[in-house]
Amino acid sequence: MKQASQPGTLRLREGTPTRGLAGPRAGVQTSLMASRSDLPDATAVPAPSEASAGDAERPAKGPVVRMVPDGDDRERLVCTDCGFINYVNPKVVVGAVCTWQETILLCRRAINPRKGFWTLPAGYLEERETTEAGAAREAWEEARARIALEGVLGVYNIPRLSQVQIIYRARLLAPDVTAGPESLEVALFRWDDIPWADIAFPSVHWALEHFRASLGQKQFPAGCNPSA
């Protein structure tokens, strides 16, 4: 699973000035805000007619002021020069429980967090990518595995990390797997041989249990976080 690197997009309201507009930052999805006249009085920016010639050439500072925008209910980082807001949104993780006959594919992580522990092939969804394509890509990147998806196995909420994880059930098209650049090693485990004490994340346990519950079913309900 990669560290997040998720550039955002910028949408401008018609008539919004663009001089010195701060660009989007990695890991942040950006949207537009307000025009100058929409900013709260406490951070109002002088109209162009009131600004000095030097101010006209000064680039915007970017979204560095934390405040609650008009019409919002929580603090955001705002550029008080141009009205741009950085909205930090949850990230989507996609992956799969991949099987060959009666074995399950696991990958031993080569990167932090939890380097050296076993996990499912999974990672962050890329821009303009479907969840199905993302799950297949992660299986190839981490284990050089080609898979056929069979349905959504579980949807897990990890609010402390601002993540939503979508895990599929899948079958390997061939048992030939090998470690990709983010894996120290990969292996096909029978259920009783899974290294449970060295599983990287709680959601991997959840997905494996939901997989076991789905055995023998062509159609199965998607699981979720266990009850507290």
C-alpha positions in Angstrom: 0.0 0.0 0.0 1.5 3.3 -1.1 1.7 6.5 0.8 -0.9 8.9 -0.5 0.0 11.1 -3.4 -3.2 12.5 -4.7 -3.1 15.8 -6.6 -6.3 17.7 -6.6 -8.2 19.8 -9.1 -9.1 23.5 -9.2 -12.5 24.8 -10.3 -13.0 28.5 -10.7 -16.2 30.4 -10.2 -16.8 32.6 -13.3 -15.2 36.0 -12.7 -12.8 34.8 -10.0 -9.4 36.4 -10.4 -6.6 34.0 -11.2 -3.4 36.2 -10.6 -1.0 34.4 -8.4 -3.4 31.5 -7.8 -1.9 28.8 -5.6 -1.7 25.4 -7.2 -3.1 22.1 -5.7 -0.9 20.2 -3.2 -0.3 16.4 -3.2 -2.7 14.5 -0.9 -5.3 17.3 -1.1 -8.3 17.6 -3.3 -9.0 21.2 -4.0 -12.0 23.1 -5.1 -13.0 26.7 -5.4 -14.1 29.1 -2.9 -15.3 32.4 -2.8 -14.7 35.6 -4.6 -13.0 38.4 -2.7 -16.3 39.9 -1.7 -17.4 36.5 -0.2 -14.5 36.3 2.4 -15.4 37.1 6.0 -14.8 40.7 7.1 -12.0 39.6 9.4 -9.8 38.6 6.5 -11.2 40.9 3.8 -8.7 41.8 1.0 -8.6 45.3 -0.4 -10.2 45.8 -3.7 -7.8 46.3 -6.6 -8.6 50.0 -6.7 -7.5 50.3 -3.1 -4.3 48.3 -3.4 -0.9 49.9 -4.1 1.0 49.3 -7.3 3.4 47.0 -5.4 0.5 44.9 -4.1 -0.7 44.4 -7.7 2.5 42.6 -8.5 2.7 40.6 -5.3 1.9 36.9 -5.8 -0.9 35.3 -3.7 0.4 33.8 -0.5 -1.6 30.6 -1.1 -3.9 28.7 1.3 -2.1 29.4 4.5 -4.8 30.9 6.7 -7.0 28.4 8.7 -10.6 29.7 9.0 -14.2 28.6 8.6 -15.3 29.7 5.1 -18.8 31.2 4.6 -21.3 28.4 4.2 -19.0 25.8 5.7 -19.0 24.3 9.2 -15.3 23.5 9.8 -11.9 25.0 9.4 -10.1 24.9 6.1 -6.8 26.3 4.7 -7.7 29.4 2.7 -5.8 31.9 0.5 -7.1 35.3 1.5 -5.7 36.9 -1.6 -7.7 35.0 -4.2 -10.3 33.0 -2.2 -8.8 29.5 -3.0 -9.6 26.7 -0.4 -7.8 23.4 0.1 -10.3 20.7 0.9 -8.7 17.6 2.5 -10.8 14.6 1.5 -10.7 10.9 2.5 -8.6 8.6 0.4 -9.8 5.4 -1.2 -7.8 2.2 -0.9 -8.6 -0.7 -3.2 -7.4 -4.3 -3.2 -8.4 -8.0 -3.3 -8.3 -11.3 -1.6 -6.8 -13.3 -4.4 -6.9 -17.1 -4.5 -5.5 -20.0 -6.4 -7.4 -23.2 -5.7 -7.3 -23.3 -1.9 -4.5 -20.8 -1.3 -4.5 -17.1 -0.7 -2.0 -14.6 -2.0 -0.3 -12.4 0.6 2.6 -9.9 0.2 5.2 -9.1 2.8 5.6 -5.3 2.8 8.9 -3.7 1.7 7.8 -0.2 2.7 6.5 1.5 5.8 4.1 1.5 7.5 4.4 -2.0 8.8 7.4 -3.0 6.7 8.1 -6.7 7.0 4.4 -7.6 7.8 2.0 -9.5 5.5 -0.9 -7.9 3.8 -3.2 -8.2 0.8 -2.2 -6.6 -2.5 -3.9 -3.2 -2.1 -3.2 0.5 -2.3 -4.5 4.0 -3.1 -6.9 4.5 -6.0 -5.4 6.7 -8.7 -7.1 9.6 -10.4 -9.6 8.7 -13.2 -9.3 5.0 -12.2 -12.2 2.7 -11.4 -12.0 0.6 -8.2 -11.9 -2.6 -10.3 -9.0 -1.3 -12.4 -7.2 -0.1 -9.2 -7.5 -3.5 -7.5 -6.2 -5.3 -10.6 -3.3 -2.8 -10.9 -2.3 -3.2 -7.3 -2.2 -7.0 -7.6 0.1 -6.7 -10.6 2.3 -4.0 -9.0 2.8 -5.9 -5.7 2.8 -9.5 -6.8 2.9 -9.5 -10.6 -0.4 -11.3 -10.3 -3.2 -11.2 -13.0 -6.6 -11.6 -11.5 -10.3 -11.9 -12.3 -12.6 -10.1 -9.8 -15.6 -11.9 -8.4 -17.4 -9.1 -6.5 -16.9 -6.6 -3.6 -16.0 -8.6 -0.5 -15.9 -5.7 2.0 -16.0 -1.9 2.5 -14.1 -0.8 5.5 -14.1 2.7 7.1 -10.8 3.8 8.8 -11.8 7.3 10.0 -8.6 7.8 12.1 -6.7 7.6 8.8 -9.4 9.2 6.7 -9.6 6.1 4.5 -12.3 4.0 2.9 -11.1 0.6 1.8 -12.9 -1.4 -0.9 -11.7 -5.0 -1.1 -12.7 -7.5 -3.8 -12.8 -11.2 -3.9 -10.7 -12.4 -6.9 -9.1 -15.5 -8.4 -5.6 -15.7 -9.8 -5.5 -16.5 -13.5 -2.2 -18.3 -12.9 -0.2 -19.3 -9.8 3.0 -17.6 -11.1 3.5 -14.7 -8.7 6.6 -12.8 -7.7 7.4 -9.8 -5.5 7.0 -6.4 -7.0 9.0 -3.3 -5.9 6.8 -2.8 -2.8 7.0 -6.4 -1.6 9.9 -8.2 0.1 8.3 -11.5 -0.9 4.9 -13.0 -1.9 3.4 -16.4 -1.2 0.3 -18.5 -1.5 -0.9 -19.7 1.9 -3.4 -22.3 2.9 -5.8 -21.0 5.5 -4.1 -22.8 8.4 -0.7 -21.6 7.3 -1.5 -17.8 7.2 1.0 -16.0 9.5 -1.8 -14.4 11.6 0.6 -12.9 14.1 2.4 -11.0 11.4 -0.6 -9.6 9.5 0.0 -5.9 8.9 -3.4 -4.3 9.5 -6.8 -5.1 11.2 -8.6 -4.6 7.9 -6.6 -7.5 6.4 -8.0 -9.8 9.2 -11.5 -8.5 8.4 -11.2 -9.1 4.7 -9.8 -12.6 5.2 -12.7 -13.5 7.5 -15.2 -12.1 5.1 -13.6 -14.2 2.3 -13.9 -17.3 4.4 -17.6 -16.6 5.0 -18.1 -16.2 1.2 -16.7 -19.6 0.2 -19.1 -21.6 -1.9 -21.2 -18.5 -2.8 -21.3 -17.0 -6.3 -23.1 -14.0 -4.8 -22.3 -12.7 -1.4 -22.9 -9.6 0.6 -20.1 -7.1 1.2 -18.8 -7.1 4.7 -18.0 -4.1 6.8 -16.1 -3.1 10.0 -16.9 -5.5 12.9 -19.2 -4.1 15.5 -17.4 -2.4 18.4 
